[in-house]
């Protein structure tokens, strides 16, 4: 499948450059404007808090704290629902939905619910995949817009209802807390809208919704690369081994020239594709390119690249020093990356001819691979690579 780069006309490029400029500075002005509005009206706000009725949350601090937590979770939930519904509108199918510790994930055409620790109580993520590559950029653009629009709509409705109550209804003083919940929800929805629509990236390297929208509007190499990755992920989730992926999509997934998490993930997909086809030279090139990108991202992606480097140099390059160098960076692997960690250690043990340790590491790798939640096409290839080493251990 060929995803073409449609270069905007000079007029469109001029418009997009000004839109990006206004977008970036507009969000900064709005954020600073809200901060200064609170500072300059602090006396009035303090007075309002002092004269709040007995039914106000302000007079019940424990309930106030609980309300703040619940409304922030609700604001994140509504934001992710916006992505989900926008995706459904254009024919995308939900693959993963995460709110705090709650995870809904599609496995073998069935949706499963899980509670997981360490995801952050306010974090959210929605991943939806297309049925095919038709109009993929437009579909993903609408998907990216869905979350911020849901947050903006929630802020508008909740804020308008609160304003109407305090301005026109005297019974606000008799029952204040439900309407204060609306105000808190409006504030958190505004905060979610501003933080997600800001053009840029998060600390972990993922683009914000605003950053993704801007990428797709420009429709350059980065937009084509990400759309290609979406289609490759779809093939991967359909249990297609990397060697069967569309080579043209693999090439397009690495088009981007800027340092980003997208490029790292594109390079990793290309590495798996080349390695599963037996093209070691091309696999090494993509792996080293992914390694250069790890300096620009954080989290588990960096570790994944290190483990693949250790495995590749031990298994296919017979370079023990280089392989051990990569393993030395990691003392305790993340639970989700233990399969790759022990696969790399098995390859290193084999290279050192330590067959007993290789068998132990192989069994740990096998055990961790069998507990992986998403058994995709890459998982199938990795299991075969692992079984190949078992044959050498037995011999």
C-alpha positions in Angstrom: 0.0 0.0 0.0 1.3 3.4 -0.9 0.6 6.4 1.3 1.6 9.4 -0.7 2.9 12.7 0.7 0.7 15.4 -0.5 2.7 18.6 -0.2 0.4 21.6 0.6 0.2 24.5 -1.9 2.2 27.6 -1.1 -1.0 29.3 0.2 -1.8 26.2 2.4 1.8 26.2 3.8 1.5 29.9 4.6 -1.8 29.3 6.4 -0.4 26.3 8.3 2.7 28.2 9.4 0.6 31.1 10.8 -1.9 28.6 12.3 0.9 26.9 14.2 2.3 30.2 15.3 -1.0 31.4 16.6 -1.8 28.0 18.1 1.4 27.8 20.1 1.3 31.4 21.4 -2.5 31.4 21.8 -2.3 28.5 24.3 0.5 30.2 26.2 -1.5 33.4 26.4 -4.6 31.6 27.6 -2.7 29.6 30.2 -0.9 32.7 31.6 -4.1 34.7 31.3 -5.9 32.3 33.5 -3.1 32.2 36.1 -3.0 36.0 36.3 -6.8 36.2 36.5 -6.6 34.0 39.6 -3.8 36.1 41.1 -5.5 39.5 40.5 -8.8 38.2 41.9 -7.4 36.4 44.8 -9.0 38.7 47.4 -12.4 38.2 45.8 -12.0 34.5 45.6 -10.8 34.3 49.2 -13.9 36.2 50.3 -16.2 33.9 48.3 -14.6 30.9 50.0 -15.0 32.5 53.4 -18.7 33.1 52.9 -19.6 29.8 51.3 -22.7 28.0 52.7 -22.5 25.1 55.0 -23.4 22.7 52.2 -20.2 23.7 50.3 -17.4 21.3 49.7 -15.0 23.9 50.9 -16.2 23.5 54.5 -15.6 19.7 54.3 -12.0 19.2 53.3 -11.9 15.4 53.1 -14.9 15.4 50.8 -13.3 18.3 48.8 -10.2 16.2 48.2 -12.2 13.1 47.2 -14.3 15.3 44.8 -11.2 16.7 43.2 -9.8 13.2 42.5 -13.1 11.9 41.2 -13.7 14.9 38.9 -10.2 14.7 37.5 -10.7 11.0 36.7 -14.1 11.8 35.1 -12.5 14.6 33.0 -9.9 12.1 31.7 -12.6 9.5 31.1 -14.7 11.9 29.1 -11.7 13.0 27.1 -10.9 9.4 26.2 -14.5 8.7 25.4 -14.3 11.5 22.9 -11.5 9.7 21.1 -13.4 6.5 21.2 -16.6 7.9 19.7 -14.8 9.9 17.1 -13.0 6.7 16.0 -16.2 4.8 15.8 -17.7 7.6 13.7 -15.1 7.0 11.0 -15.0 3.2 11.3 -12.1 2.7 13.6 -12.3 -0.3 16.0 -11.3 0.0 19.6 -8.2 -1.9 20.5 -7.3 -0.5 24.0 -8.9 1.9 26.5 -7.2 2.9 29.7 -8.3 5.1 32.5 -6.1 5.1 35.6 -5.7 1.4 36.7 -8.6 0.2 34.6 -7.7 -1.3 31.2 -10.0 -2.6 28.5 -8.0 -4.5 25.8 -9.0 -6.6 22.8 -7.5 -10.0 22.8 -8.5 -12.7 20.2 -11.6 -10.7 19.2 -12.8 -10.4 22.7 -12.6 -7.4 25.1 -11.1 -8.1 28.5 -11.1 -5.9 31.6 -8.0 -5.7 33.8 -6.8 -3.6 36.8 -3.2 -2.8 36.6 -0.9 -1.0 39.0 1.6 1.7 38.1 -0.4 3.3 35.3 -1.2 6.5 37.2 -4.6 7.3 38.5 -5.2 10.2 36.2 -3.7 8.8 33.0 -5.7 7.8 30.0 -5.2 6.2 26.6 -7.4 5.2 23.7 -6.0 3.1 20.8 -8.2 2.4 17.8 -7.2 0.8 14.6 -8.7 1.1 11.1 -10.3 -1.6 9.0 -8.2 -0.7 6.0 -5.9 2.1 4.7 -8.6 4.1 2.9 -8.5 7.8 3.9 -6.4 6.8 6.8 -5.0 10.3 7.4 -8.5 11.8 7.6 -9.7 9.1 9.9 -6.8 9.5 12.3 -7.3 13.3 12.2 -10.9 13.0 13.3 -9.8 10.5 16.0 -7.2 12.9 17.3 -9.8 15.8 17.4 -12.3 13.7 19.3 -10.7 13.9 22.8 -10.1 17.7 23.0 -13.5 18.4 21.5 -15.2 16.3 24.2 -13.2 18.1 26.9 -14.1 21.5 25.4 -17.8 20.6 25.2 -17.8 19.3 28.8 -16.2 22.4 30.1 -18.7 24.6 28.2 -21.8 22.7 29.4 -20.7 22.2 33.0 -19.4 25.8 33.3 -22.6 27.2 31.8 -24.8 25.2 34.2 -22.8 26.3 37.2 -23.0 30.0 36.2 -26.7 29.7 35.6 -27.3 28.2 39.0 -25.4 30.7 41.0 -26.8 33.7 39.1 -30.5 32.8 39.0 -31.2 30.2 41.6 -31.5 31.1 45.3 -31.5 27.4 46.3 -27.8 27.2 45.5 -27.0 28.0 49.2 -29.3 25.2 50.4 -27.5 22.6 48.3 -24.1 23.9 47.0 -22.0 20.8 46.6 -23.6 19.3 43.4 -23.1 22.5 41.5 -19.5 22.9 42.8 -18.8 19.5 41.3 -19.9 20.9 38.0 -17.5 23.8 38.5 -14.6 21.4 39.4 -15.4 19.3 36.3 -15.4 22.4 34.1 -12.0 23.5 35.4 -10.4 20.0 35.0 -12.0 19.7 31.5 -10.5 23.1 30.5 -7.1 21.9 31.9 -7.3 18.7 30.0 -8.2 20.6 26.8 -5.3 23.0 27.2 -2.8 20.3 28.0 -3.8 18.0 25.2 -4.3 20.5 22.5 -1.0 22.2 23.1 1.2 21.5 20.0 4.2 19.5 21.2 5.1 16.2 23.0 4.7 14.8 26.5 7.6 13.9 28.6 7.5 10.2 27.5 7.9 11.3 23.8 4.3 10.8 22.7 2.9 13.7 20.8 0.0 15.6 22.4 -3.4 15.6 20.6 -2.6 19.0 19.3 0.9 17.9 18.1 -0.6 14.9 16.3 -3.3 17.1 14.7 -0.7 19.5 13.4 1.4 16.7 12.0 -1.6 15.2 10.1 -2.7 18.7 8.8 0.8 19.2 7.3 0.7 15.8 5.7 4.4 15.5 5.4 6.8 12.6 5.9 6.0 12.4 9.6 2.2 12.1 8.9 2.8 9.4 6.3 5.2 7.6 8.6 2.7 7.5 11.5 -0.2 6.4 9.3 2.0 3.6 8.0 2.8 2.6 11.6 -0.9 2.5 12.4 -1.5 0.1 9.5 1.5 -2.1 10.5 0.2 -2.2 14.0 -3.1 -3.4 12.6 -1.3 -6.2 10.8 0.6 -7.0 13.9 -2.5 -7.2 16.1 -4.1 -9.5 13.4 -1.3 -12.0 14.3 0.6 -11.5 11.0 4.3 -12.2 11.4 6.6 -9.3 10.6 8.0 -11.1 7.5 4.5 -10.9 5.9 4.1 -7.2 6.4 3.8 -4.9 3.4 7.4 -3.8 2.6 6.2 -0.5 1.2 4.5 0.4 4.5 7.7 -0.6 6.4 9.7 1.7 4.3 7.2 4.6 4.8 7.1 4.0 8.6 10.8 5.2 8.7 10.4 8.3 6.5 10.5 10.9 9.3 13.8 12.7 9.7 13.1 14.5 13.1 14.0 12.8 16.3 10.9 11.4 17.9 9.2 8.4 19.5 7.4 7.9 16.2 10.6 7.4 14.4 12.0 5.0 17.1 8.8 2.9 16.8 9.0 2.9 13.0 12.6 1.8 13.1 11.7 -1.0 15.6 8.9 -2.3 13.3 11.3 -2.2 10.4 13.9 -4.1 12.5 11.4 -6.9 13.3 10.4 -7.0 9.6 14.0 -7.3 8.3 15.1 -9.8 11.1 12.1 -12.1 10.5 12.9 -12.1 6.7 16.6 -13.0 7.5 18.0 -9.8 6.2 20.6 -9.2 9.0 22.3 -6.3 7.4 19.1 -4.3 7.0 17.9 -5.4 10.5 21.2 -4.1 12.0 20.8 -0.8 10.2 17.3 -0.2 11.5 18.2 -1.3 15.0 21.1 1.1 15.2 18.9 3.9 13.9 16.4 3.1 16.6 19.2 3.2 19.2 20.0 6.7 18.1 16.4 7.8 18.8 16.4 6.4 22.3 18.1 9.5 23.6 15.0 11.5 22.7 12.4 9.4 24.5 11.9 8.0 28.0 10.3 4.9 29.6 10.2 1.3 28.4 11.0 2.1 24.7 14.6 2.9 25.6 14.9 -0.5 27.4 13.3 -2.4 24.6 15.9 -1.0 22.2 18.7 -2.0 24.6 17.5 -5.5 25.0 17.2 -6.0 21.2 20.7 -4.6 20.8 22.0 -7.1 23.3 20.1 -10.0 21.7 21.1 -9.1 18.1 24.8 -8.6 18.8 25.0 -11.8 20.8 22.9 -14.0 18.5 23.8 -12.7 15.0 27.1 -10.7 15.4 28.8 -13.0 18.0 30.0 -9.8 19.7 30.0 -10.6 23.4 31.5 -7.3 24.6 28.9 -5.3 22.8 26.0 -7.5 24.0 27.0 -7.4 27.6 27.5 -3.7 27.4 23.8 -3.3 26.6 22.6 -5.6 29.3 24.8 -3.8 31.9 22.6 -0.8 31.6 19.7 -2.6 33.1 19.5 -4.0 36.7 15.8 -4.8 37.0 13.7 -4.9 33.8 10.1 -3.6 33.7 7.7 -6.6 34.0 6.4 -6.0 30.5 9.9 -6.3 29.1 11.1 -9.4 30.9 10.5 -11.7 27.9 12.9 -9.6 25.8 15.4 -9.3 28.7 15.6 -13.0 29.2 15.7 -13.7 25.5 18.8 -11.4 25.3 20.4 -13.1 28.3 19.8 -16.5 26.8 21.6 -15.4 23.6 24.5 -14.0 25.7 24.8 -17.2 27.8 24.8 -19.3 24.6 27.6 -17.2 23.2 29.6 -17.7 26.4 28.9 -21.5 26.1 27.3 -21.4 29.6 24.6 -24.0 28.7 23.2 -24.4 32.2 22.7 -20.6 32.6 21.4 -20.5 29.1 18.7 -23.1 29.9 17.7 -21.2 33.0 17.4 -17.9 31.1 15.5 -19.7 28.3 13.0 -21.1 30.7 12.5 -17.7 32.3 12.0 -16.2 28.9 9.5 -18.8 27.8 7.6 -18.4 31.0 7.3 -14.7 30.6 6.4 -14.9 26.9 3.5 -17.2 27.7 2.1 -14.7 30.2 2.2 -11.8 27.7 -1.3 -10.4 27.3 -1.1 -9.3 23.7 0.1 -12.2 21.6 0.6 -10.5 18.2 2.7 -11.1 15.1 5.9 -10.0 16.7 5.2 -12.3 19.6 5.0 -15.3 17.2 8.3 -14.4 15.6 10.0 -13.9 19.0 8.7 -17.3 20.2 10.3 -18.9 17.1 13.6 -17.1 17.7 13.5 -18.3 21.3 12.8 -21.9 20.3 15.7 -21.8 17.9 18.1 -21.2 20.8 16.5 -24.1 22.7 17.7 -26.5 20.0 21.2 -25.2 20.4 21.0 -25.6 24.2 19.9 -29.2 23.9 22.6 -30.0 21.4 
